[in-house]
Amino acid sequence: MICILLVAGHGTVLETQIKNDVTGLYSHLAGVPKALLPGIGGKKILDFWWETVNMRQLFTEVYLVTNADKYKHYERWATANDFPVENVVNDGSTTLADRLGAVADLELAIRSRKLQDDIMVIAGDMLCADQNFDIAQVIRFFRSKPGELIIYYELEESERSNSRGIVEVCPDTNRITRFLEKPPAGTTSSRLASVVFYCIQKDTLSHLSDFLRLQPQATDRSLGRFWEWLINEKQLDVFGMKLPTGFQLIGQVGLSDYTKWLTHYSSKRQDNAAKPITCRSYARVGLMGNPSDGFNGKTIAMSISNFWAEVTLVESQTLVLVPHPLNDPTEFGSLQDLFCISRGVYLGGLRLLQATCKKFYQFCSKHGIALTKQNFTLKYDTNIPRQVGLAGSSAIVSATLKCLMKFYNITDNDLPKPIRANFILNVETDELFITAGLQDRVVQVYEGLVYMDFSKKLMDEQCYGNYVAMDMSDLPQFWLAYLSDPSDSGRIHSNIRQRWLSGEPLVIEAMKTFAELTDNARAALQDRDWSRLAQLMDQNFELRRSVYTEDCLGPGNLKMVELARQFGSAVKLPGSGGAVVGLCLDQARLVEMRQAFQEAGCVFCVITPYNPFASTAGGQH
């Protein structure tokens, strides 16, 4: 592959304003070509791009296209920066009036140097907010697609789309469906801006001369017009890759815009480097319908603030995953100590961090998101009791994903909430072979009280269900109890999936009934009919007992259910097993029941729902 850096524009506005500046602050920059002006961190803008592409393993040659007016400046820059002077191409123009146009400059370099290879094109006078992205990742993505590649980013709120080339991108294929050069307001809802950063296949280079024959005027020979013609009219396959950072071309901007964006990007860089990122995800209780989420059913679940997983990310020189002192022990007091700690499970949360990071990189690479080359240190903490079916594993994955998204500036548009829930599930099922369904991941992504419909039609059509946030005001007081020494909660699933897949009528009908109970519970919650909700919770458990059998549910779970019913409380399993959730409308009996559970060796607590719409303190949620 060959790289061509374009710096042939005539920045007359910026140059004139620097020359006429009366403050004297910029007098040392008078006459300096715009690509050689200071960029982020004081480094020349072109220096950054040269360092980025100066890799022999990626590019056989790098060329620089400039104009006659500034040629000597770039010749001097080339000798000082070990850039081959013979690769500096002079387009012969001396003023804005006799410029060739960006497409003509590109075609000149290709034609005059007889280039016959794939080309990467970059504007060498472009400010980049984050200067650590991985250009090798860009090339790999380009090689994976049967067409050209355009780099784009998401405009900040202060940027106007009618001043940029805007792309509309298919989220499934990454194909650019439409390119709009400086569209008038209201033309498109897209806020994805193309930048002068492209990869062009060698077989497509002939289209440059075809375009130039159609556009004799230099004003019409912009790269934006070229892509508009190639995509909208010629309908060639062109794909998009997002860089989660900001870009600014300083070609025709004034001094105030140049200094504004330079200051803005520099301050963002300092802020991001200085601040650790801390995110929480919460445990959840399934209030209705579970375990039908894995069987095209419907469920209602609620996140609770009693128990949480918290992950902290801080930028570092190398990528470090910090073991948790309790959950990932590497030192033991004795062999007996190791035996006692290892009775339940050998692996702690460290594997969850590692699997999430792996899947995150894989997702971004596949979906055309180029990540910066930044390293970080990840550590986690959690108070979610293990193996009692409260979604402790997925909470760690969810919190880790939140941190990664914030660190790499990945937005909800890049990874929408429904897809995020699928991502978390895939981390656990594909990477770690954890038996799981979507319910836990959905409620941990959306947070609060969530109604979920996983019907086959929805799942087949869009690969996710219908998720609805419910009103959390004036909820009754739910309680939770769990075994202090639970068995592996994953065993509770038994052979139910095999029976469901084989079409066993009992299981099929049970899953339909779970869905009906959920719809009834949704209505009871909306009507604030707590007695009806309590009845439905009991029915949910009895249906689960009938289809799973008591042997599968286990004596510990059954004992907690029977104990709760002695005090007139509704009760059911909130997850895969090891805990029960209940609704006791008699406050006096609730106090008695707490004591009975504690005397039976269980942990008992009153649930504090987590409401994402209420004001919260602490870490980033």
C-alpha positions as CSV (number, residue, x, y, z in Angstrom):
1,M,0.0,0.0,0.0
2,I,1.1,3.6,-0.7
3,C,0.3,6.6,1.4
4,I,-0.2,10.1,-0.1
5,L,-0.3,13.2,2.2
6,L,-2.1,16.2,0.7
7,V,-0.8,19.6,1.8
8,A,-1.3,21.6,-1.5
9,G,-4.1,23.8,-0.3
10,H,-3.7,27.6,-0.1
11,G,-4.7,28.6,3.5
12,T,-5.1,32.2,2.6
13,V,-7.5,33.2,5.4
14,L,-5.4,31.7,8.2
15,E,-2.1,32.9,6.8
16,T,-3.4,36.5,6.3
17,Q,-4.9,36.7,9.8
18,I,-1.7,35.4,11.4
19,K,0.3,38.0,9.4
20,N,-2.1,40.8,10.5
21,D,-2.5,39.8,14.2
22,V,-1.7,42.8,16.3
23,T,-1.1,40.9,19.6
24,G,2.2,39.6,18.4
25,L,1.4,36.1,19.9
26,Y,1.6,34.5,16.4
27,S,4.2,36.5,14.7
28,H,6.6,33.6,14.7
29,L,4.1,31.6,12.6
30,A,3.9,34.2,9.8
31,G,4.4,32.5,6.4
32,V,4.4,29.0,7.9
33,P,2.4,26.5,5.8
34,K,-0.7,25.4,7.7
35,A,0.4,21.7,7.9
36,L,3.5,22.9,9.7
37,L,1.6,24.9,12.3
38,P,1.7,23.6,15.9
39,G,-0.8,20.8,16.6
40,I,-1.8,18.9,19.8
41,G,1.0,19.0,22.4
42,G,3.0,21.5,20.4
43,K,4.0,19.0,17.7
44,K,3.6,20.1,14.1
45,I,0.4,18.8,12.5
46,L,2.3,17.2,9.7
47,D,4.9,15.6,12.1
48,F,2.0,13.6,13.7
49,W,0.8,12.3,10.4
50,W,4.3,11.4,9.3
51,E,5.0,9.5,12.5
52,T,1.6,7.7,12.0
53,V,2.4,6.5,8.5
54,N,6.1,6.1,8.7
55,M,6.0,2.3,8.9
56,R,7.7,0.2,6.2
57,Q,5.7,-2.9,7.2
58,L,2.5,-1.0,6.2
59,F,3.5,1.3,3.4
60,T,6.0,0.8,0.6
61,E,6.2,4.5,-0.1
62,V,4.8,7.8,1.3
63,Y,4.3,10.8,-0.9
64,L,3.6,14.4,-0.1
65,V,1.8,16.7,-2.5
66,T,2.3,20.4,-2.0
67,N,2.1,23.6,-4.1
68,A,4.9,25.7,-5.6
69,D,4.3,28.6,-3.2
70,K,5.2,26.4,-0.1
71,Y,7.4,23.8,-1.7
72,K,10.6,25.1,-0.1
73,H,9.1,24.9,3.3
74,Y,8.2,21.2,2.8
75,E,11.5,20.4,1.2
76,R,13.2,21.8,4.4
77,W,10.8,19.8,6.6
78,A,11.5,16.6,4.6
79,T,15.3,16.8,5.1
80,A,14.8,17.5,8.8
81,N,12.4,14.6,9.3
82,D,14.0,11.9,7.3
83,F,11.2,12.1,4.7
84,P,12.5,11.3,1.1
85,V,12.7,14.7,-0.6
86,E,12.2,13.0,-4.0
87,N,8.7,12.0,-2.8
88,V,7.6,15.6,-2.4
89,V,5.4,16.4,-5.4
90,N,5.0,20.0,-6.5
91,D,1.6,20.8,-8.2
92,G,2.9,24.1,-9.6
93,S,0.2,26.3,-8.2
94,T,1.1,29.5,-6.4
95,T,-2.2,31.1,-5.4
96,L,-5.8,30.1,-4.4
97,A,-6.9,31.2,-7.9
98,D,-4.7,28.8,-9.8
99,R,-5.1,25.8,-7.5
100,L,-5.7,22.4,-9.1
101,G,-8.1,21.0,-6.6
102,A,-7.6,18.1,-4.2
103,V,-8.7,15.4,-6.7
104,A,-6.3,16.8,-9.3
105,D,-3.5,16.9,-6.8
106,L,-4.1,13.3,-5.9
107,E,-4.3,12.2,-9.6
108,L,-1.1,14.1,-10.3
109,A,0.8,12.2,-7.7
110,I,-0.5,8.8,-9.0
111,R,0.1,9.7,-12.6
112,S,3.5,11.4,-12.3
113,R,4.9,8.7,-10.1
114,K,3.2,5.8,-12.0
115,L,1.7,4.4,-8.9
116,Q,-0.1,1.1,-9.2
117,D,-1.1,0.0,-5.8
118,D,-3.8,0.6,-3.2
119,I,-3.7,4.1,-1.9
120,M,-4.2,5.7,1.5
121,V,-5.0,9.4,1.3
122,I,-4.7,11.7,4.3
123,A,-4.9,15.5,4.6
124,G,-1.6,16.5,6.2
125,D,-3.1,19.7,7.6
126,M,-5.8,18.0,9.7
127,L,-6.0,18.4,13.5
128,C,-6.8,15.1,15.2
129,A,-8.2,15.1,18.8
130,D,-6.6,11.8,19.8
131,Q,-3.3,11.0,18.2
132,N,-3.0,7.4,19.3
133,F,-5.2,5.5,16.9
134,D,-4.0,2.3,15.3
135,I,-3.5,2.8,11.5
136,A,-2.8,-0.9,11.1
137,Q,-6.4,-1.6,12.3
138,V,-7.6,0.8,9.5
139,I,-5.7,-1.1,6.9
140,R,-6.9,-4.5,8.2
141,F,-10.5,-3.3,8.0
142,F,-10.0,-2.0,4.4
143,R,-8.5,-5.3,3.4
144,S,-11.6,-7.1,4.8
145,K,-14.1,-5.2,2.6
146,P,-14.7,-5.4,-1.1
147,G,-14.5,-1.7,-1.9
148,E,-13.1,1.6,-0.8
149,L,-12.9,3.0,2.7
150,I,-13.8,6.4,4.2
151,I,-12.9,7.3,7.7
152,Y,-15.6,9.3,9.6
153,Y,-16.3,10.6,13.1
154,E,-19.4,11.7,15.0
155,L,-19.8,15.5,15.1
156,E,-19.7,17.3,18.4
157,E,-22.7,19.3,19.4
158,S,-21.1,22.6,18.4
159,E,-20.3,21.4,14.9
160,R,-22.6,22.1,12.0
161,S,-23.3,19.3,9.5
162,N,-23.7,21.7,6.6
163,S,-20.0,22.5,6.8
164,R,-18.8,18.9,6.3
165,G,-19.1,15.9,4.1
166,I,-21.8,13.8,5.8
167,V,-22.1,10.0,5.3
168,E,-25.0,7.7,5.9
169,V,-23.8,4.2,6.9
170,C,-25.5,0.9,7.1
171,P,-24.9,-0.4,10.6
172,D,-25.0,-4.1,9.5
173,T,-22.6,-3.9,6.5
174,N,-20.7,-0.7,7.2
175,R,-21.5,0.3,3.6
176,I,-21.9,4.0,3.0
177,T,-25.3,4.3,1.4
178,R,-25.2,8.1,0.7
179,F,-22.5,10.8,0.8
180,L,-23.7,14.4,1.2
181,E,-21.2,17.2,0.7
182,K,-22.1,20.1,3.0
183,P,-25.8,19.3,3.0
184,P,-28.4,22.0,3.8
185,A,-30.1,21.7,7.2
186,G,-32.8,19.1,7.3
187,T,-31.4,17.0,4.4
188,T,-30.2,14.2,6.6
189,S,-30.3,13.2,10.3
190,S,-26.8,11.8,10.1
191,R,-24.1,13.4,12.3
192,L,-21.3,11.3,10.8
193,A,-18.7,13.5,9.2
194,S,-16.2,12.2,6.6
195,V,-12.7,13.4,6.9
196,V,-9.9,13.5,4.3
197,F,-8.7,10.0,5.3
198,Y,-9.4,7.3,2.7
199,C,-8.3,4.0,1.3
200,I,-8.7,3.5,-2.4
201,Q,-8.2,0.2,-4.3
202,K,-5.8,0.4,-7.2
203,D,-8.5,-0.7,-9.7
204,T,-10.6,2.3,-8.7
205,L,-7.9,4.9,-9.3
206,S,-8.9,5.3,-12.9
207,H,-12.2,6.9,-11.7
208,L,-10.1,10.0,-10.6
209,S,-9.4,11.0,-14.2
210,D,-13.0,10.2,-15.2
211,F,-14.2,12.6,-12.5
212,L,-11.7,15.3,-13.5
213,R,-13.0,15.3,-17.1
214,L,-16.5,15.9,-15.8
215,Q,-15.3,18.8,-13.5
216,P,-13.1,21.3,-15.3
217,Q,-13.3,23.9,-12.5
218,A,-10.9,23.6,-9.6
219,T,-13.7,24.6,-7.2
220,D,-15.6,21.4,-8.1
221,R,-12.6,19.1,-7.8
222,S,-12.9,18.6,-4.0
223,L,-12.7,15.1,-2.6
224,G,-16.1,15.5,-1.1
225,R,-17.6,16.0,-4.6
226,F,-15.6,13.0,-5.8
227,W,-17.1,10.7,-3.2
228,E,-20.6,12.1,-3.7
229,W,-20.3,11.2,-7.4
230,L,-18.7,7.8,-6.8
231,I,-21.2,6.7,-4.2
232,N,-24.4,8.4,-5.2
233,E,-24.1,8.3,-9.0
234,K,-21.7,5.5,-9.8
235,Q,-22.9,3.5,-6.9
236,L,-19.6,1.9,-6.2
237,D,-19.2,-0.1,-3.0
238,V,-17.6,2.3,-0.4
239,F,-17.4,1.4,3.3
240,G,-17.1,3.5,6.4
241,M,-14.9,3.1,9.5
242,K,-15.4,5.3,12.5
243,L,-12.6,6.8,14.5
244,P,-14.0,7.7,17.9
245,T,-12.2,11.0,18.0
246,G,-12.5,14.5,16.5
247,F,-11.0,16.0,13.3
248,Q,-10.7,19.5,12.0
249,L,-9.3,20.6,8.6
250,I,-7.7,24.0,9.0
251,G,-7.5,24.7,5.2
252,Q,-9.8,27.7,5.0
253,V,-10.5,28.4,8.7
254,G,-9.5,31.6,10.4
255,L,-7.1,32.1,13.3
256,S,-9.8,32.1,16.0
257,D,-11.1,28.7,14.8
258,Y,-7.6,27.3,14.6
259,T,-6.8,28.3,18.1
260,K,-10.2,27.3,19.4
261,W,-10.0,23.7,18.2
262,L,-6.3,23.4,19.2
263,T,-7.2,24.5,22.7
264,H,-10.4,22.3,22.8
265,Y,-8.6,19.1,21.7
266,S,-5.6,19.8,24.0
267,S,-7.8,20.3,27.0
268,K,-9.8,17.1,26.2
269,R,-6.6,15.1,26.0
270,Q,-5.4,16.4,29.4
271,D,-8.8,15.8,31.0
272,N,-9.1,12.2,29.7
273,A,-5.5,11.3,30.8
274,A,-6.0,12.7,34.3
275,K,-9.3,11.1,35.3
276,P,-9.9,7.5,36.3
277,I,-13.1,6.0,35.0
278,T,-15.3,4.2,37.5
279,C,-18.5,2.4,36.5
280,R,-21.1,0.3,38.3
281,S,-23.6,-2.3,37.3
282,Y,-26.1,-3.7,39.7
283,A,-27.4,-7.1,40.7
284,R,-30.9,-7.9,39.5
285,V,-33.9,-9.9,40.7
286,G,-36.3,-11.5,38.3
287,L,-39.8,-10.6,39.4
288,M,-41.8,-12.4,36.8
289,G,-41.4,-14.8,33.9
290,N,-38.0,-16.1,34.5
291,P,-36.5,-18.5,33.4
292,S,-38.4,-18.0,30.1
293,D,-36.0,-15.4,28.7
294,G,-33.9,-18.1,27.0
295,F,-37.0,-19.7,25.6
296,N,-38.8,-16.9,23.7
297,G,-40.8,-15.9,26.8
298,K,-41.3,-12.7,28.6
299,T,-39.9,-11.4,31.9
300,I,-39.9,-8.5,34.3
301,A,-36.7,-7.8,36.2
302,M,-35.4,-5.1,38.5
303,S,-31.9,-3.8,39.3
304,I,-31.2,-3.5,43.0
305,S,-28.7,-1.2,44.6
306,N,-28.0,-3.5,47.6
307,F,-25.5,-5.4,45.5
308,W,-23.2,-4.1,42.7
309,A,-20.0,-4.7,40.7
310,E,-17.7,-1.8,40.2
311,V,-14.9,-1.5,37.7
312,T,-12.2,1.2,37.5
313,L,-10.1,2.0,34.5
314,V,-7.1,4.3,34.4
315,E,-4.8,5.0,31.5
316,S,-1.4,3.3,31.9
317,Q,1.8,2.4,29.9
318,T,0.9,-1.2,29.5
319,L,-2.4,-3.1,29.7
320,V,-2.9,-4.5,33.2
321,L,-5.7,-6.5,34.7
322,V,-5.5,-6.4,38.5
323,P,-6.5,-9.5,40.4
324,H,-9.1,-9.0,43.1
325,P,-7.5,-9.9,46.5
326,L,-10.5,-12.0,47.6
327,N,-12.0,-13.3,44.3
328,D,-8.7,-14.0,42.4
329,P,-6.3,-15.2,45.1
330,T,-2.8,-16.3,44.1
331,E,-1.4,-16.7,47.6
332,F,-2.8,-19.0,50.3
333,G,-2.1,-19.6,54.0
334,S,-1.9,-23.4,53.5
335,L,-3.0,-26.2,51.3
336,Q,-6.1,-26.5,53.5
337,D,-6.8,-22.8,52.9
338,L,-6.5,-23.3,49.1
339,F,-8.9,-26.3,49.4
340,C,-11.5,-24.3,51.3
341,I,-11.4,-21.3,48.9
342,S,-11.5,-23.5,45.8
343,R,-14.4,-25.7,46.8
344,G,-17.0,-23.7,44.8
345,V,-15.2,-22.4,41.7
346,Y,-11.6,-22.0,40.6
347,L,-12.0,-18.9,38.5
348,G,-12.8,-15.4,39.8
349,G,-13.6,-12.1,38.0
350,L,-10.3,-11.7,36.2
351,R,-11.4,-13.9,33.4
352,L,-14.5,-11.7,33.0
353,L,-12.3,-8.6,32.5
354,Q,-10.1,-10.4,30.0
355,A,-12.9,-11.9,28.0
356,T,-14.7,-8.5,27.8
357,C,-11.6,-6.8,26.6
358,K,-11.1,-9.4,23.9
359,K,-14.7,-9.3,22.7
360,F,-14.7,-5.5,22.7
361,Y,-11.7,-5.3,20.4
362,Q,-13.2,-8.0,18.2
363,F,-16.5,-6.1,18.0
364,C,-14.9,-2.8,17.1
365,S,-12.7,-4.4,14.5
366,K,-15.6,-6.1,12.9
367,H,-17.9,-3.1,13.0
368,G,-15.5,-0.5,11.6
369,I,-14.5,1.3,14.7
370,A,-10.8,2.1,14.9
371,L,-9.6,2.3,18.5
372,T,-6.8,4.5,19.8
373,K,-3.5,2.8,20.8
374,Q,-4.0,3.6,24.5
375,N,-3.3,1.1,27.3
376,F,-5.1,1.0,30.6
377,T,-5.2,-0.7,34.0
378,L,-8.5,-2.4,35.0
379,K,-9.5,-3.4,38.5
380,Y,-12.8,-4.5,39.9
381,D,-14.7,-4.9,43.2
382,T,-18.1,-6.5,43.9
383,N,-20.3,-7.3,46.8
384,I,-22.8,-9.5,44.8
385,P,-22.9,-12.9,46.5
386,R,-21.6,-15.6,44.3
387,Q,-23.6,-18.5,42.9
388,V,-27.0,-17.4,44.1
389,G,-28.4,-16.3,40.7
390,L,-28.2,-12.5,41.1
391,A,-26.2,-11.9,37.9
392,G,-22.9,-11.3,39.5
393,S,-20.8,-12.3,36.5
394,S,-22.7,-10.3,34.0
395,A,-22.5,-7.2,36.3
396,I,-18.7,-7.3,36.2
397,V,-18.9,-7.7,32.4
398,S,-21.4,-4.9,32.1
399,A,-19.4,-2.5,34.3
400,T,-16.2,-3.3,32.3
401,L,-17.9,-2.6,29.0
402,K,-19.1,0.8,30.4
403,C,-15.5,1.7,31.2
404,L,-14.2,0.6,27.8
405,M,-16.9,2.5,26.0
406,K,-16.2,5.7,27.9
407,F,-12.4,5.4,27.6
408,Y,-12.5,4.9,23.8
409,N,-15.4,7.3,23.3
410,I,-17.8,4.6,22.0
411,T,-21.3,6.0,21.9
412,D,-24.8,4.5,22.1
413,N,-25.0,4.9,18.3
414,D,-21.9,2.7,18.0
415,L,-23.1,0.1,20.5
416,P,-26.9,0.5,21.0
417,K,-28.4,-0.8,24.2
418,P,-30.1,-3.9,22.7
419,I,-26.9,-4.9,21.0
420,R,-24.9,-4.2,24.2
421,A,-27.0,-6.7,26.1
422,N,-26.3,-9.3,23.3
423,F,-22.6,-8.4,23.6
424,I,-22.5,-9.1,27.3
425,L,-24.3,-12.4,26.9
426,N,-21.8,-13.4,24.1
427,V,-18.9,-12.7,26.4
428,E,-20.2,-15.2,28.9
429,T,-21.6,-17.9,26.6
430,D,-19.0,-17.8,23.8
431,E,-15.9,-17.0,25.7
432,L,-16.5,-18.5,29.1
433,F,-19.2,-21.1,28.4
434,I,-21.4,-19.8,31.2
435,T,-25.1,-20.9,30.9
436,A,-27.1,-17.7,30.7
437,G,-30.0,-15.9,29.1
438,L,-30.6,-12.3,28.0
439,Q,-32.7,-11.1,30.9
440,D,-29.9,-10.3,33.3
441,R,-27.9,-8.4,30.6
442,V,-30.9,-6.4,29.4
443,V,-31.8,-5.1,32.9
444,Q,-28.2,-4.3,33.7
445,V,-27.9,-2.3,30.5
446,Y,-31.2,-0.5,30.7
447,E,-31.3,-0.5,34.6
448,G,-34.4,0.0,36.8
449,L,-37.6,-2.0,36.3
450,V,-37.7,-3.5,32.8
451,Y,-40.4,-5.5,30.9
452,M,-38.8,-7.8,28.3
453,D,-40.4,-9.7,25.4
454,F,-38.2,-12.3,23.8
455,S,-40.7,-13.6,21.3
456,K,-39.3,-15.8,18.5
457,K,-40.6,-13.3,15.8
458,L,-38.7,-10.4,17.4
459,M,-35.5,-12.4,18.0
460,D,-35.5,-13.8,14.5
461,E,-36.1,-10.4,12.9
462,Q,-33.8,-8.2,14.9
463,C,-31.8,-10.5,17.1
464,Y,-33.1,-8.8,20.3
465,G,-36.4,-8.4,22.0
466,N,-38.7,-5.5,23.0
467,Y,-37.5,-3.8,26.2
468,V,-39.7,-1.3,28.0
469,A,-38.7,0.7,31.1
470,M,-41.4,0.7,33.7
471,D,-42.5,3.2,36.3
472,M,-40.7,2.6,39.6
473,S,-42.5,5.1,41.8
474,D,-44.3,3.8,44.9
475,L,-43.2,0.2,44.5
476,P,-44.0,-2.2,47.4
477,Q,-41.3,-3.5,49.6
478,F,-39.7,-6.6,48.1
479,W,-37.3,-8.7,50.1
480,L,-34.4,-11.1,49.2
481,A,-32.9,-14.1,51.0
482,Y,-30.1,-16.3,49.9
483,L,-28.2,-19.3,51.0
484,S,-24.9,-18.6,52.8
485,D,-23.3,-21.7,51.3
486,P,-25.0,-22.3,47.9
487,S,-24.3,-24.9,45.3
488,D,-23.5,-24.0,41.7
489,S,-26.6,-22.0,40.6
490,G,-25.9,-23.1,36.9
491,R,-27.1,-26.6,37.7
492,I,-30.6,-25.4,38.2
493,H,-31.1,-25.2,34.4
494,S,-30.9,-29.0,34.2
495,N,-32.0,-30.5,30.8
496,I,-34.8,-28.0,30.2
497,R,-33.2,-26.5,27.1
498,Q,-32.9,-30.0,25.4
499,R,-36.5,-30.7,26.3
500,W,-37.6,-27.3,24.8
501,L,-35.6,-27.7,21.6
502,S,-37.1,-31.2,21.2
503,G,-40.6,-29.7,21.4
504,E,-41.8,-31.3,24.6
505,P,-45.4,-30.0,25.0
506,L,-45.1,-29.5,28.8
507,V,-42.1,-27.2,28.4
508,I,-43.5,-25.4,25.4
509,E,-46.7,-24.6,27.2
510,A,-44.9,-23.7,30.4
511,M,-42.9,-21.0,28.5
512,K,-46.1,-19.6,27.0
513,T,-47.6,-19.5,30.4
514,F,-44.6,-17.7,31.9
515,A,-45.1,-15.0,29.2
516,E,-48.8,-14.7,30.1
517,L,-48.0,-14.3,33.8
518,T,-45.5,-11.6,32.8
519,D,-48.1,-9.6,30.9
520,N,-50.5,-10.0,33.9
521,A,-47.8,-8.8,36.2
522,R,-47.0,-5.8,34.0
523,A,-50.7,-4.8,34.3
524,A,-50.6,-5.3,38.1
525,L,-47.6,-3.1,38.4
526,Q,-49.2,-0.4,36.3
527,D,-52.4,-0.6,38.3
528,R,-50.5,-0.8,41.6
529,D,-52.4,-4.0,42.5
530,W,-49.9,-5.5,44.8
531,S,-52.1,-8.4,46.0
532,R,-52.5,-9.5,42.4
533,L,-48.7,-9.2,41.9
534,A,-48.1,-11.4,44.9
535,Q,-50.5,-14.1,43.5
536,L,-48.7,-14.0,40.2
537,M,-45.3,-14.4,41.9
538,D,-46.5,-17.6,43.6
539,Q,-47.9,-18.9,40.4
540,N,-44.6,-18.2,38.7
541,F,-42.8,-20.4,41.2
542,E,-45.4,-23.2,41.1
543,L,-45.1,-23.3,37.3
544,R,-41.3,-23.5,37.6
545,R,-41.6,-26.3,40.1
546,S,-43.8,-28.3,37.8
547,V,-41.6,-28.1,34.8
548,Y,-38.2,-28.3,36.5
549,T,-39.2,-30.8,39.2
550,E,-38.3,-30.5,42.9
551,D,-35.2,-32.7,42.5
552,C,-33.8,-30.1,40.0
553,L,-34.7,-27.1,42.2
554,G,-32.9,-28.6,45.1
555,P,-33.7,-28.8,48.8
556,G,-32.1,-25.4,49.7
557,N,-34.3,-23.4,47.4
558,L,-37.5,-25.4,48.3
559,K,-36.8,-24.9,52.0
560,M,-36.5,-21.0,51.6
561,V,-39.8,-21.0,49.6
562,E,-41.7,-23.0,52.3
563,L,-40.2,-20.8,55.0
564,A,-41.5,-17.6,53.3
565,R,-44.9,-19.1,52.8
566,Q,-45.3,-19.8,56.5
567,F,-45.4,-16.1,57.0
568,G,-47.9,-15.5,54.2
569,S,-45.4,-14.0,51.8
570,A,-45.3,-14.4,48.0
571,V,-42.0,-15.9,47.0
572,K,-40.2,-17.1,43.9
573,L,-36.7,-17.6,42.6
574,P,-35.1,-14.4,41.3
575,G,-32.6,-16.2,39.1
576,S,-31.1,-19.6,38.5
577,G,-31.1,-20.7,42.1
578,G,-29.6,-20.1,45.5
579,A,-31.8,-17.1,46.4
580,V,-35.5,-16.2,46.7
581,V,-37.3,-12.9,46.2
582,G,-40.6,-12.2,47.9
583,L,-43.4,-9.7,48.5
584,C,-44.9,-9.6,52.0
585,L,-47.7,-7.1,52.4
586,D,-47.9,-7.6,56.2
587,Q,-45.0,-5.5,57.7
588,A,-45.3,-7.2,61.1
589,R,-44.9,-10.6,59.6
590,L,-42.0,-9.4,57.4
591,V,-40.0,-8.6,60.6
592,E,-40.8,-12.1,62.0
593,M,-39.9,-13.7,58.7
594,R,-36.5,-11.9,58.6
595,Q,-35.7,-13.5,62.0
596,A,-36.8,-16.9,60.9
597,F,-34.5,-16.8,57.8
598,Q,-31.6,-15.6,59.8
599,E,-32.1,-18.4,62.3
600,A,-32.2,-20.9,59.4
601,G,-28.7,-19.7,58.4
602,C,-29.8,-17.6,55.4
603,V,-28.9,-14.0,54.6
604,F,-32.0,-11.8,54.5
605,C,-32.4,-8.2,53.3
606,V,-35.0,-5.7,52.3
607,I,-34.5,-4.7,48.6
608,T,-33.5,-1.2,47.7
609,P,-34.4,-0.8,44.0
610,Y,-31.9,1.0,41.8
611,N,-33.7,3.7,39.8
612,P,-31.5,5.1,37.0
613,F,-33.7,8.1,36.7
614,A,-33.3,9.2,40.3
615,S,-30.2,11.3,41.2
616,T,-27.3,9.2,42.2
617,A,-24.0,9.8,44.0
618,G,-20.7,7.9,43.5
619,G,-19.2,6.5,40.3
620,Q,-20.3,6.7,36.7
621,H,-23.3,4.4,36.2
